[in-house]
């Protein structure tokens, strides 16, 4: 097989990377749920947070030292950038609104990023490692906290995150206008193929971004809704059984 020189969507290298992320997430969830591995939950949380923050700090510091850093891409304004800090914080402490942002931004923004990355280089380039290490650790952290440690998400979480995200997008749009940047892809689409290609040119695709936001919030809230409904039905069924037993006696 000829080595790839440029990134190709869903190539063997890309699929292998996605598999590593998925298997790591499964391991973290298994460790959180297995009674014999409970003592490893805190060290694993610390390790993941250190990798998340350390990877970002090394990347920015290296760019500054080499004179490559530029405000057009180096300011942590993308949702994936903010998800790094939200997930890292949530791995150490539980604050509901921070965890909600980590969950929805981590899945909504990062999952799309790893499936359709805006990359020009491929394995074994450093940027490839940096991109997937950051985004992969975000996903692992979110899955670990939600499925492993069972952090809660409610319908009110959906409303809060929708409001915060839209307010934040206005701030970023102003930043883009002032500094001629393209954070959150509010000014132009990614250079690589993405779902935004189906929503027409600018500014029409901005409505597509809003649609994606709402759809992702609904989709990622759905498992919690299903679990809560199932719990209510189970408790209701138990209550009915108890009532029948009492009535018979």
ABEGO torsion letter per residue (X at the ends): XBBBABBBBGBAAAAAAAAAAAAAAAAAAAAAABAAAAAAAAAAAAAAAAAAAAAAAAAAAAAAAAGABBAAAABBABAAAAAAAAAAAAAABBBAAAAAAAAAAAAAAAAAAAABBBBABBOABAAAAAAAAAAAAAAAAAAAAAAAAGBBBBAAAAAAAAAAAAAAAAAAAAAAAAAGBABGGAABBBABBBAAAAAEBOAAAAAAAAAAAAAAAAAAAAAAAAAAAAAAAAAAAAAAAAAAAAAAX
